[in-house]
Amino acid sequence: MLKCIIFDLDGTLGNTLPLCIAAFKKAIEPLAGRVLSDQEIIDTFGPSEEGTIRALIPAHYDQGIEDYLHHYRDLHGMCGAPFEGITEVLDHAKSRNIRLAMVTGKGARSAEVTLDIFGIRSYFDVIETGSPEGPRKVQGIRNVLEQLGIKPAESVYVGDVPSDIEASREAGVPIVSAAWAETADPELLRSLQPDQLFTTMQEFKEYIEQVIQ
């Protein structure tokens, strides 16, 4: 029986990855004195934004962090709301007493900016954010389950990238691959055989309505 849904943020709750990349470029390029490709930035993902700044401009770490957060907030109009249908899913789950949590690789400060702008902060009982030291989603998922007193089999993780599938499996939690963002790679995700995969929010919404009557 499903008792808890754990969500990723970027590319799952909202189309925020293009926003992240734009903010990184505005923050890092002036300090680095060169142009960065999207892929160069994406290749640093896993750690939180602080990890990306550390990898690309270690000599300007503190300034880079503050500049990134400034631009992230300033550019958030690029993604002013969650994916259409997300709030309906959250509302339906809450109305059936399903616990909701978020485990994201984002840093705590940028995650709070997005949750506030999206207006969905209050839905989540537990929020686990990323670390500059490296990926910590497995630990984040385990922390959520421990805090809520829920077994792995009674929960599901919803995320949009291959590493989400790997982290969920290591934590013993079923995985739903969110392939509805323009930045997702449905075929790559499908090749890793997640428990469920949805390419549209409507499909995901119908699935949630079926599993939690």
One Martini backbone bead per residue (centre of mass of N, CA, C, O) as a GRO file, in nm:
protein
  213
    1MET     BB    1   0.094   0.037   0.024
    2LEU     BB    2   0.067   0.368  -0.036
    3LYS     BB    3   0.226   0.642   0.176
    4CYS     BB    4   0.465   0.766  -0.019
    5ILE     BB    5   0.589   1.062  -0.193
    6ILE     BB    6   0.893   1.121  -0.373
    7PHE     BB    7   1.047   1.416  -0.490
    8ASP     BB    8   1.180   1.576  -0.720
    9LEU     BB    9   1.254   1.876  -0.895
   10ASP     BB   10   1.421   1.897  -1.137
   11GLY     BB   11   1.211   1.794  -1.402
   12THR     BB   12   0.945   1.725  -1.214
   13LEU     BB   13   0.797   1.982  -1.091
   14GLY     BB   14   0.991   2.150  -1.293
   15ASN     BB   15   1.139   2.358  -1.559
   16THR     BB   16   1.455   2.431  -1.420
   17LEU     BB   17   1.713   2.369  -1.583
   18PRO     BB   18   1.741   2.621  -1.770
   19LEU     BB   19   1.766   2.813  -1.530
   20CYS     BB   20   2.024   2.702  -1.406
   21ILE     BB   21   2.209   2.746  -1.652
   22ALA     BB   22   2.166   3.052  -1.679
   23ALA     BB   23   2.273   3.122  -1.392
   24PHE     BB   24   2.552   3.001  -1.421
   25LYS     BB   25   2.649   3.177  -1.655
   26LYS     BB   26   2.613   3.456  -1.515
   27ALA     BB   27   2.805   3.382  -1.273
   28ILE     BB   28   3.070   3.243  -1.408
   29GLU     BB   29   3.180   3.383  -1.670
   30PRO     BB   30   3.295   3.650  -1.543
   31LEU     BB   31   3.494   3.490  -1.346
   32ALA     BB   32   3.629   3.300  -1.575
   33GLY     BB   33   3.656   3.439  -1.868
   34ARG     BB   34   3.428   3.247  -2.007
   35VAL     BB   35   3.263   3.019  -2.198
   36LEU     BB   36   2.987   2.802  -2.142
   37SER     BB   37   2.857   2.505  -2.171
   38ASP     BB   38   2.601   2.314  -2.093
   39GLN     BB   39   2.762   2.047  -2.055
   40GLU     BB   40   2.972   2.152  -1.855
   41ILE     BB   41   2.763   2.193  -1.635
   42ILE     BB   42   2.616   1.914  -1.625
   43ASP     BB   43   2.880   1.747  -1.551
   44THR     BB   44   2.859   1.862  -1.236
   45PHE     BB   45   2.634   1.705  -1.157
   46GLY     BB   46   2.512   1.602  -0.807
   47PRO     BB   47   2.592   1.812  -0.672
   48SER     BB   48   2.543   2.099  -0.577
   49GLU     BB   49   2.594   2.418  -0.669
   50GLU     BB   50   2.852   2.437  -0.501
   51GLY     BB   51   2.996   2.215  -0.666
   52THR     BB   52   2.999   2.364  -0.935
   53ILE     BB   53   3.157   2.610  -0.844
   54ARG     BB   54   3.405   2.452  -0.742
   55ALA     BB   55   3.473   2.320  -1.024
   56LEU     BB   56   3.487   2.602  -1.204
   57ILE     BB   57   3.543   2.840  -0.948
   58PRO     BB   58   3.732   2.811  -0.679
   59ALA     BB   59   3.846   3.117  -0.649
   60HIS     BB   60   3.506   3.211  -0.651
   61TYR     BB   61   3.304   3.080  -0.455
   62ASP     BB   62   3.141   3.290  -0.289
   63GLN     BB   63   3.062   3.471  -0.528
   64GLY     BB   64   2.930   3.250  -0.702
   65ILE     BB   65   2.699   3.181  -0.512
   66GLU     BB   66   2.564   3.460  -0.488
   67ASP     BB   67   2.526   3.505  -0.793
   68TYR     BB   68   2.354   3.261  -0.849
   69LEU     BB   69   2.115   3.327  -0.659
   70HIS     BB   70   2.046   3.593  -0.789
   71HIS     BB   71   1.990   3.484  -1.079
   72TYR     BB   72   1.786   3.266  -1.005
   73ARG     BB   73   1.575   3.463  -0.899
   74ASP     BB   74   1.568   3.666  -1.142
   75LEU     BB   75   1.503   3.416  -1.366
   76HIS     BB   76   1.229   3.265  -1.264
   77GLY     BB   77   1.036   3.350  -1.502
   78MET     BB   78   1.105   3.100  -1.680
   79CYS     BB   79   0.976   2.945  -1.402
   80GLY     BB   80   0.673   3.023  -1.238
   81ALA     BB   81   0.577   2.714  -1.249
   82PRO     BB   82   0.466   2.427  -1.234
   83PHE     BB   83   0.361   2.173  -1.368
   84GLU     BB   84   0.093   2.085  -1.516
   85GLY     BB   85  -0.074   1.899  -1.244
   86ILE     BB   86   0.086   1.889  -0.979
   87THR     BB   87  -0.115   2.012  -0.771
   88GLU     BB   88  -0.327   1.790  -0.815
   89VAL     BB   89  -0.153   1.560  -0.712
   90LEU     BB   90  -0.100   1.677  -0.430
   91ASP     BB   91  -0.394   1.705  -0.346
   92HIS     BB   92  -0.476   1.410  -0.374
   93ALA     BB   93  -0.276   1.292  -0.177
   94LYS     BB   94  -0.359   1.458   0.073
   95SER     BB   95  -0.665   1.361   0.070
   96ARG     BB   96  -0.530   1.049   0.129
   97ASN     BB   97  -0.287   1.066   0.339
   98ILE     BB   98  -0.028   1.125   0.185
   99ARG     BB   99   0.297   1.143   0.201
  100LEU     BB  100   0.525   1.420   0.144
  101ALA     BB  101   0.835   1.454  -0.045
  102MET     BB  102   1.180   1.584  -0.084
  103VAL     BB  103   1.455   1.488  -0.312
  104THR     BB  104   1.741   1.689  -0.376
  105GLY     BB  105   2.035   1.829  -0.532
  106LYS     BB  106   1.975   2.086  -0.431
  107GLY     BB  107   2.010   2.349  -0.267
  108ALA     BB  108   1.846   2.498  -0.011
  109ARG     BB  109   1.813   2.790  -0.124
  110SER     BB  110   1.701   2.726  -0.412
  111ALA     BB  111   1.468   2.546  -0.327
  112GLU     BB  112   1.312   2.765  -0.169
  113VAL     BB  113   1.264   2.954  -0.401
  114THR     BB  114   1.093   2.760  -0.575
  115LEU     BB  115   0.875   2.680  -0.369
  116ASP     BB  116   0.771   2.969  -0.329
  117ILE     BB  117   0.703   3.038  -0.625
  118PHE     BB  118   0.515   2.779  -0.660
  119GLY     BB  119   0.345   2.725  -0.385
  120ILE     BB  120   0.451   2.413  -0.240
  121ARG     BB  121   0.584   2.384   0.045
  122SER     BB  122   0.336   2.272   0.232
  123TYR     BB  123   0.322   1.970   0.119
  124PHE     BB  124   0.594   1.903   0.272
  125ASP     BB  125   0.719   1.711   0.534
  126VAL     BB  126   0.995   1.652   0.375
  127ILE     BB  127   1.335   1.793   0.320
  128GLU     BB  128   1.600   1.707   0.089
  129THR     BB  129   1.915   1.815   0.018
  130GLY     BB  130   2.208   1.891  -0.104
  131SER     BB  131   2.567   1.849  -0.175
  132PRO     BB  132   2.895   1.956  -0.245
  133GLU     BB  133   3.027   1.658  -0.216
  134GLY     BB  134   2.766   1.506  -0.335
  135PRO     BB  135   2.568   1.263  -0.371
  136ARG     BB  136   2.242   1.208  -0.148
  137LYS     BB  137   1.973   1.046  -0.215
  138VAL     BB  138   1.982   0.790  -0.054
  139GLN     BB  139   1.993   0.931   0.223
  140GLY     BB  140   1.742   1.104   0.182
  141ILE     BB  141   1.539   0.873   0.157
  142ARG     BB  142   1.602   0.740   0.428
  143ASN     BB  143   1.530   0.985   0.602
  144VAL     BB  144   1.236   1.003   0.527
  145LEU     BB  145   1.146   0.720   0.622
  146GLU     BB  146   1.235   0.755   0.914
  147GLN     BB  147   1.069   1.010   0.988
  148LEU     BB  148   0.782   0.867   0.886
  149GLY     BB  149   0.765   0.552   0.922
  150ILE     BB  150   0.847   0.416   0.633
  151LYS     BB  151   0.855   0.186   0.401
  152PRO     BB  152   0.991   0.137   0.100
  153ALA     BB  153   0.734  -0.023  -0.026
  154GLU     BB  154   0.542   0.243   0.064
  155SER     BB  155   0.698   0.387  -0.168
  156VAL     BB  156   0.797   0.662  -0.397
  157TYR     BB  157   1.003   0.772  -0.665
  158VAL     BB  158   1.033   1.093  -0.844
  159GLY     BB  159   1.229   1.104  -1.150
  160ASP     BB  160   1.440   1.223  -1.449
  161VAL     BB  161   1.702   1.044  -1.399
  162PRO     BB  162   1.917   0.783  -1.385
  163SER     BB  163   2.016   0.837  -1.085
  164ASP     BB  164   1.732   0.791  -0.964
  165ILE     BB  165   1.719   0.491  -1.015
  166GLU     BB  166   1.971   0.410  -0.857
  167ALA     BB  167   1.892   0.534  -0.580
  168SER     BB  168   1.628   0.381  -0.538
  169ARG     BB  169   1.745   0.097  -0.544
  170GLU     BB  170   1.941   0.134  -0.305
  171ALA     BB  171   1.685   0.215  -0.112
  172GLY     BB  172   1.427   0.025  -0.198
  173VAL     BB  173   1.264   0.206  -0.411
  174PRO     BB  174   1.036   0.279  -0.610
  175ILE     BB  175   1.032   0.392  -0.963
  176VAL     BB  176   0.947   0.700  -1.122
  177SER     BB  177   0.969   0.818  -1.442
  178ALA     BB  178   1.020   1.155  -1.543
  179ALA     BB  179   0.935   1.235  -1.902
  180TRP     BB  180   0.798   1.547  -1.934
  181ALA     BB  181   1.047   1.689  -1.992
  182GLU     BB  182   1.255   1.836  -2.227
  183THR     BB  183   1.522   1.713  -2.065
  184ALA     BB  184   1.442   1.437  -2.113
  185ASP     BB  185   1.522   1.065  -2.163
  186PRO     BB  186   1.318   0.817  -2.227
  187GLU     BB  187   1.500   0.590  -2.349
  188LEU     BB  188   1.710   0.580  -2.128
  189LEU     BB  189   1.518   0.523  -1.898
  190ARG     BB  190   1.389   0.265  -2.016
  191SER     BB  191   1.662   0.096  -2.025
  192LEU     BB  192   1.652   0.088  -1.687
  193GLN     BB  193   1.382  -0.015  -1.577
  194PRO     BB  194   1.151   0.111  -1.446
  195ASP     BB  195   0.854   0.074  -1.292
  196GLN     BB  196   0.789   0.362  -1.415
  197LEU     BB  197   0.673   0.555  -1.713
  198PHE     BB  198   0.628   0.909  -1.801
  199THR     BB  199   0.557   1.159  -2.066
  200THR     BB  200   0.309   1.264  -1.898
  201MET     BB  201   0.121   1.417  -1.661
  202GLN     BB  202  -0.146   1.270  -1.712
  203GLU     BB  203  -0.039   0.985  -1.665
  204PHE     BB  204   0.054   1.031  -1.375
  205LYS     BB  205  -0.214   1.122  -1.257
  206GLU     BB  206  -0.368   0.858  -1.320
  207TYR     BB  207  -0.186   0.674  -1.155
  208ILE     BB  208  -0.231   0.804  -0.877
  209GLU     BB  209  -0.543   0.768  -0.878
  210GLN     BB  210  -0.523   0.453  -0.881
  211VAL     BB  211  -0.330   0.396  -0.621
  212ILE     BB  212  -0.511   0.641  -0.477
  213GLN     BB  213  -0.845   0.624  -0.388
   0.00000   0.00000   0.00000
